[in-house]
Amino acid sequence: MKHSVVAPAVGESITEVSILKWNKANGEAVSVGDVIVEIESDKATVEVIAENAGALQIQKNEGDVVQIGEVLATIDDEAAGASASAPPTSTPSAPTASASTPPPSPSALEIGPAARRLSEQTGINPETVSGTGRGGRVTKEDLINHIQKGAQPKASPPTPPPAEKTKPVALREGERRESMSRLRKKIAERLVAAQHTAAILTTFNEVDMKPVMDIRKQYKDAFKEKHGASLGFMSFFTRACVKALQEFPAVNASIDGDSVIYRDFQDVGVAVGTDKGLVVPVLKGAQKLSFAEIEKGILELALKARDGKLSIADMSGGTFTISNGGVYGSMLSTPILNAPQTGILGMHNIQQRPVVVDGEIVIRPMMYLALSYDHRLIDGKEAVSFLIKIKEGLENPENLGLDFKDEL
């Protein structure tokens, strides 16, 4: 019997993925639990696991773009010893239904493409509309009927005219053209969208890192021995940000139409550079975590990012982001918001600089900090005060609640 291997649902609103890498050859015998193929969405890389044992028959090639639910391969449990052969060359086919194909998730059926465009144009929330399409899908006609029955669409901002299509640039000797990965394209889209939809402004300050560095020097060896993780700067910055976000909740909020969503928790995104591009895994419930839990959580997310193992859950739900360009030597930058968040903190390189302390010139390890924020929600006074709160926490780390000291 042949069992279908389909492109799984990997997140809300994601309708297609690309085949990144086949880990098994065509015709090769696979066992239950084997990773047979890696697929890439515009958010993360996902491994597809074999749910049956048998001979793998590949139907789609590496680089193909396929729809969620589309058959990628079959596993024949009556031909487990079939010999390997080269994958067939074929053009992408329409999604194929089969007995083993899982039904589309409710989020995938919630709204069709035409209806989604109308929803975005009118501001009508599709969740408030009863769908009459297949499987409860909300159609364009459903939205039109909903509006005609009295629902008032929100006024939407004018959309910029579509960019003029240009002819591909003719290549010269020594140049080559490569397709952008789905992740890289999504990063580009999100960065441009953030600048088009938010009023981004950046404020700067500097922090004397000597107090934090002194504490790290005193406790880092014992901390490493007890917890198996280094006592790094990120735990201090995360704790300082959490305390500042609690005092200035607008920086932890997001704009939703004409409303503001405030939160009583802090899910802190940590920007991580990888070979494939920048990703922002999220440290959930950072306000509840100890220094050791923060360091272990960040280490785990960084390793998963390096190995391409981040899940959709790892990348979802951030309320504020920290970006550490200092690890690459950056002295100063203006980070771009990670929409729909309203604030992002930029850390930079630590350099010994002369500063005035108590009327005397001394040498201190100084770091420039940058806070980019959405001026639609956050005023300049609030943004500056928020950044000063972070600075004060780092220059007086005892106020951050150094929970690890008593256990070492």
MORARA-V340570 format. One record per residue. N is the residue number from 1. PHI is phi as a letter, one per 40 degrees, with the letter a starting at -180 (* if undefined). PSI is psi in whole degrees, 0 to 359 (* if undefined). OMEGA is omega in degrees with one decimal (* if undefined). Layout:
n: (N & N)
phi: (PHI & PHI)
psi: (PSI & PSI)
omega: (OMEGA & OMEGA)
This chain:
n: (1 & 2 & 3 & 4 & 5 & 6 & 7 & 8 & 9 & 10 & 11 & 12 & 13 & 14 & 15 & 16 & 17 & 18 & 19 & 20 & 21 & 22 & 23 & 24 & 25 & 26 & 27 & 28 & 29 & 30 & 31 & 32 & 33 & 34 & 35 & 36 & 37 & 38 & 39 & 40 & 41 & 42 & 43 & 44 & 45 & 46 & 47 & 48 & 49 & 50 & 51 & 52 & 53 & 54 & 55 & 56 & 57 & 58 & 59 & 60 & 61 & 62 & 63 & 64 & 65 & 66 & 67 & 68 & 69 & 70 & 71 & 72 & 73 & 74 & 75 & 76 & 77 & 78 & 79 & 80 & 81 & 82 & 83 & 84 & 85 & 86 & 87 & 88 & 89 & 90 & 91 & 92 & 93 & 94 & 95 & 96 & 97 & 98 & 99 & 100 & 101 & 102 & 103 & 104 & 105 & 106 & 107 & 108 & 109 & 110 & 111 & 112 & 113 & 114 & 115 & 116 & 117 & 118 & 119 & 120 & 121 & 122 & 123 & 124 & 125 & 126 & 127 & 128 & 129 & 130 & 131 & 132 & 133 & 134 & 135 & 136 & 137 & 138 & 139 & 140 & 141 & 142 & 143 & 144 & 145 & 146 & 147 & 148 & 149 & 150 & 151 & 152 & 153 & 154 & 155 & 156 & 157 & 158 & 159 & 160 & 161 & 162 & 163 & 164 & 165 & 166 & 167 & 168 & 169 & 170 & 171 & 172 & 173 & 174 & 175 & 176 & 177 & 178 & 179 & 180 & 181 & 182 & 183 & 184 & 185 & 186 & 187 & 188 & 189 & 190 & 191 & 192 & 193 & 194 & 195 & 196 & 197 & 198 & 199 & 200 & 201 & 202 & 203 & 204 & 205 & 206 & 207 & 208 & 209 & 210 & 211 & 212 & 213 & 214 & 215 & 216 & 217 & 218 & 219 & 220 & 221 & 222 & 223 & 224 & 225 & 226 & 227 & 228 & 229 & 230 & 231 & 232 & 233 & 234 & 235 & 236 & 237 & 238 & 239 & 240 & 241 & 242 & 243 & 244 & 245 & 246 & 247 & 248 & 249 & 250 & 251 & 252 & 253 & 254 & 255 & 256 & 257 & 258 & 259 & 260 & 261 & 262 & 263 & 264 & 265 & 266 & 267 & 268 & 269 & 270 & 271 & 272 & 273 & 274 & 275 & 276 & 277 & 278 & 279 & 280 & 281 & 282 & 283 & 284 & 285 & 286 & 287 & 288 & 289 & 290 & 291 & 292 & 293 & 294 & 295 & 296 & 297 & 298 & 299 & 300 & 301 & 302 & 303 & 304 & 305 & 306 & 307 & 308 & 309 & 310 & 311 & 312 & 313 & 314 & 315 & 316 & 317 & 318 & 319 & 320 & 321 & 322 & 323 & 324 & 325 & 326 & 327 & 328 & 329 & 330 & 331 & 332 & 333 & 334 & 335 & 336 & 337 & 338 & 339 & 340 & 341 & 342 & 343 & 344 & 345 & 346 & 347 & 348 & 349 & 350 & 351 & 352 & 353 & 354 & 355 & 356 & 357 & 358 & 359 & 360 & 361 & 362 & 363 & 364 & 365 & 366 & 367 & 368 & 369 & 370 & 371 & 372 & 373 & 374 & 375 & 376 & 377 & 378 & 379 & 380 & 381 & 382 & 383 & 384 & 385 & 386 & 387 & 388 & 389 & 390 & 391 & 392 & 393 & 394 & 395 & 396 & 397 & 398 & 399 & 400 & 401 & 402 & 403 & 404 & 405 & 406 & 407 & 408)
phi: (* & c & b & c & b & b & c & c & c & b & i & c & g & c & b & a & b & b & c & c & a & c & c & b & c & c & g & c & c & b & b & d & g & c & c & c & a & b & b & b & c & c & b & a & c & b & c & b & c & c & c & b & c & i & c & c & b & c & b & b & c & d & g & c & c & b & c & d & g & c & c & c & a & b & b & c & c & b & b & c & c & c & c & c & a & c & c & c & c & a & c & d & b & c & d & b & c & a & c & c & c & c & c & d & c & d & c & c & c & c & a & c & d & c & c & c & c & c & c & c & c & c & g & c & c & c & c & c & b & c & c & b & c & d & g & g & c & c & b & c & c & c & c & c & c & c & c & c & c & h & c & c & c & c & c & b & c & c & c & c & c & c & c & c & c & b & c & d & c & c & c & b & c & g & b & a & b & b & c & c & c & c & c & c & c & c & d & c & c & c & c & c & c & c & c & c & b & b & c & c & b & b & b & b & a & b & b & c & c & d & d & c & c & c & c & c & c & c & b & c & c & c & c & c & c & c & b & g & b & c & c & c & c & c & c & c & c & c & c & c & c & d & c & c & c & c & c & b & c & c & c & b & b & a & c & b & g & c & b & b & c & c & b & c & b & b & b & c & c & b & c & b & c & b & c & c & h & c & b & b & c & b & c & c & f & c & c & c & c & c & d & c & c & c & c & c & c & c & c & c & c & c & c & c & c & c & c & g & b & c & c & c & c & c & b & b & g & c & b & a & b & b & b & b & c & c & c & b & g & c & c & a & a & b & c & c & d & c & d & c & c & b & a & a & b & b & c & b & c & c & b & c & b & c & b & c & b & f & g & b & c & b & c & b & c & b & b & c & b & b & b & c & a & c & c & c & b & b & c & d & d & c & c & c & c & c & c & c & c & c & d & c & c & c & c & b & c & d & c & c & g & c & c & c & c & c & c & b)
psi: (140 & 134 & 132 & 140 & 115 & 160 & 116 & 158 & 126 & 8 & 156 & 137 & 356 & 119 & 347 & 156 & 168 & 148 & 116 & 312 & 130 & 125 & 350 & 148 & 158 & 128 & 351 & 145 & 134 & 156 & 160 & 130 & 350 & 141 & 112 & 333 & 148 & 130 & 155 & 125 & 187 & 6 & 323 & 170 & 135 & 136 & 137 & 124 & 142 & 128 & 355 & 158 & 147 & 196 & 130 & 129 & 104 & 134 & 344 & 148 & 161 & 134 & 343 & 142 & 126 & 156 & 152 & 132 & 350 & 145 & 124 & 327 & 173 & 156 & 118 & 109 & 357 & 3 & 48 & 337 & 14 & 146 & 155 & 146 & 170 & 144 & 143 & 151 & 121 & 158 & 149 & 135 & 170 & 156 & 134 & 129 & 143 & 169 & 330 & 2 & 121 & 146 & 147 & 147 & 157 & 325 & 329 & 334 & 355 & 322 & 137 & 169 & 314 & 320 & 324 & 318 & 316 & 323 & 317 & 325 & 325 & 339 & 8 & 128 & 119 & 339 & 343 & 2 & 135 & 124 & 138 & 0 & 180 & 128 & 20 & 12 & 136 & 123 & 170 & 320 & 324 & 317 & 317 & 315 & 322 & 319 & 319 & 336 & 359 & 353 & 132 & 115 & 145 & 149 & 127 & 145 & 149 & 136 & 140 & 148 & 147 & 144 & 141 & 133 & 130 & 155 & 146 & 142 & 133 & 130 & 143 & 171 & 132 & 356 & 155 & 154 & 131 & 142 & 141 & 143 & 162 & 322 & 316 & 321 & 321 & 320 & 314 & 315 & 316 & 321 & 317 & 318 & 320 & 320 & 334 & 332 & 346 & 153 & 86 & 128 & 151 & 136 & 151 & 156 & 178 & 152 & 139 & 113 & 3 & 315 & 318 & 317 & 324 & 317 & 317 & 317 & 322 & 324 & 354 & 320 & 314 & 323 & 315 & 317 & 321 & 320 & 348 & 15 & 150 & 148 & 93 & 183 & 331 & 327 & 322 & 316 & 320 & 314 & 319 & 320 & 318 & 313 & 322 & 321 & 326 & 328 & 331 & 79 & 339 & 331 & 343 & 6 & 179 & 154 & 131 & 95 & 241 & 10 & 164 & 130 & 113 & 153 & 145 & 15 & 162 & 107 & 105 & 119 & 141 & 111 & 129 & 127 & 131 & 175 & 334 & 350 & 180 & 130 & 157 & 81 & 158 & 132 & 101 & 142 & 45 & 335 & 342 & 352 & 143 & 172 & 317 & 319 & 324 & 312 & 317 & 319 & 317 & 320 & 316 & 316 & 321 & 319 & 319 & 321 & 317 & 321 & 3 & 31 & 10 & 137 & 170 & 320 & 323 & 332 & 358 & 151 & 9 & 145 & 345 & 151 & 144 & 128 & 122 & 84 & 348 & 333 & 341 & 1 & 8 & 133 & 324 & 141 & 168 & 93 & 150 & 141 & 145 & 88 & 144 & 20 & 158 & 1 & 148 & 134 & 131 & 122 & 153 & 183 & 144 & 127 & 142 & 120 & 151 & 130 & 162 & 122 & 120 & 42 & 3 & 148 & 122 & 164 & 127 & 149 & 106 & 146 & 134 & 138 & 145 & 132 & 113 & 138 & 161 & 108 & 347 & 331 & 328 & 125 & 162 & 318 & 317 & 319 & 314 & 317 & 322 & 314 & 323 & 324 & 319 & 315 & 315 & 322 & 320 & 327 & 348 & 66 & 340 & 333 & 352 & 353 & 76 & 78 & 343 & 343 & 318 & 340 & 355 & *)
omega: (179.5 & 178.8 & -178.2 & 170.7 & -173.5 & 174.9 & -174.5 & 171.9 & -174.4 & 177.9 & -179.5 & 176.1 & 178.4 & -174.9 & -179.8 & 179.8 & 175.4 & 179.7 & -175.3 & -174.0 & 170.7 & 179.1 & 176.3 & -179.5 & 176.7 & -178.0 & -178.1 & 176.4 & 178.5 & 178.2 & 177.5 & -179.8 & 177.2 & 171.0 & -174.3 & -178.5 & 174.4 & 178.1 & -176.4 & 172.2 & 178.4 & 179.7 & -173.8 & 173.7 & -176.0 & 176.8 & 176.3 & -173.8 & 176.7 & 177.9 & 178.2 & 175.7 & 179.3 & 179.9 & -177.9 & 175.3 & -174.9 & 179.9 & 179.5 & -175.6 & 173.6 & -178.6 & 178.5 & 172.8 & -175.1 & 177.9 & 174.4 & -178.4 & -179.3 & -178.1 & 178.2 & -176.8 & 172.0 & 175.4 & -178.0 & -176.6 & 177.1 & -177.8 & -175.4 & -176.8 & -178.3 & -177.9 & -178.9 & 174.9 & -176.1 & 177.8 & 179.7 & 174.3 & -177.1 & 176.1 & -178.7 & 178.9 & 179.0 & 179.1 & -176.2 & 178.1 & 175.9 & -176.4 & -177.7 & 178.2 & -179.2 & 178.6 & 178.6 & 179.8 & -179.9 & -178.7 & 179.5 & -178.3 & -169.5 & -173.9 & 178.5 & -176.8 & -179.5 & 178.9 & 179.2 & 179.0 & 179.3 & 178.0 & -179.9 & -179.1 & -174.8 & -176.8 & 178.4 & 178.9 & -178.1 & 179.6 & 179.6 & -175.4 & 176.4 & -178.4 & 178.1 & -179.6 & -178.7 & 178.9 & 179.8 & -179.9 & 176.0 & -178.5 & 177.1 & 179.7 & 177.3 & 179.5 & 179.8 & 178.2 & 179.4 & 179.1 & -178.8 & 179.8 & 174.1 & 178.1 & -177.2 & 177.4 & 176.4 & 176.0 & -178.2 & 179.7 & 179.6 & 179.6 & 179.8 & 179.6 & -179.7 & -179.4 & 179.4 & 178.4 & -179.0 & 178.3 & 178.0 & 179.9 & 177.0 & -177.1 & 174.9 & 178.4 & -178.9 & 177.2 & 176.3 & -178.9 & 177.3 & 178.2 & 175.4 & 176.1 & 178.4 & 179.2 & -179.7 & 178.3 & -179.6 & 176.7 & 179.7 & -179.6 & -177.1 & -179.8 & 178.0 & -179.7 & -179.8 & -179.2 & 179.3 & -171.5 & -178.5 & 175.6 & -171.6 & 175.5 & -178.2 & 174.1 & -172.3 & 171.8 & 175.9 & -176.5 & 175.0 & -174.2 & -177.0 & -179.7 & 178.9 & -179.0 & 178.1 & 179.5 & 178.9 & -179.7 & -177.1 & -170.3 & -169.8 & -177.6 & 179.6 & 178.9 & 179.8 & -178.3 & -176.6 & -170.3 & -179.8 & 178.2 & -178.9 & 172.5 & -174.7 & 178.4 & -171.9 & 179.1 & 177.4 & -179.8 & 179.0 & 179.4 & 178.8 & 179.1 & 179.6 & -179.3 & 178.3 & 179.1 & 178.3 & 178.9 & -179.5 & -172.0 & -179.8 & -179.6 & 179.0 & -175.1 & 174.4 & 179.4 & 177.4 & -176.6 & 177.9 & -177.8 & 174.8 & 177.8 & 176.9 & -175.1 & 177.6 & 178.1 & -179.8 & 173.7 & -169.6 & 175.5 & 179.6 & -177.9 & -178.6 & 176.2 & 177.1 & 178.6 & -177.2 & -179.5 & -177.5 & 174.2 & -176.6 & 173.6 & -170.3 & 174.2 & -173.2 & 176.1 & -175.7 & -178.4 & -178.5 & -169.6 & 172.6 & 177.2 & -178.8 & 180.0 & 176.8 & -178.5 & 179.3 & 179.7 & 179.5 & 178.5 & -180.0 & 179.9 & 180.0 & 178.8 & 177.7 & 178.2 & 180.0 & -176.2 & -179.6 & -175.7 & -179.5 & 177.9 & 176.0 & 179.4 & 179.0 & -172.2 & -171.4 & 166.5 & -179.7 & 177.6 & 179.9 & -175.3 & 172.0 & 179.4 & -175.8 & 175.8 & -179.0 & -179.7 & 177.3 & 178.9 & -178.7 & 178.1 & -175.6 & 179.4 & 175.3 & -177.1 & 179.1 & -179.2 & 173.8 & -173.5 & 4.7 & 179.9 & -178.3 & 179.4 & 174.9 & -179.8 & 175.6 & 173.5 & -177.2 & -174.8 & 176.2 & 179.9 & 175.2 & -178.8 & 175.1 & 177.0 & 179.3 & 177.5 & -178.7 & 175.8 & -179.8 & 177.3 & 180.0 & 177.0 & -178.7 & 173.4 & -172.4 & 176.4 & 171.7 & 175.0 & 177.3 & 174.0 & 170.9 & -174.9 & 179.7 & -174.9 & 176.3 & -176.4 & -173.6 & 177.2 & -178.3 & -179.6 & -178.7 & -179.6 & 179.8 & -179.6 & 178.0 & -178.2 & 177.2 & 177.6 & 177.0 & 179.1 & -179.3 & 178.9 & -178.9 & 179.6 & 174.9 & -170.9 & 176.9 & -179.9 & -179.9 & -178.5 & -177.0 & -172.1 & -175.9 & -172.1 & -175.7 & -176.3 & -178.2 & *)
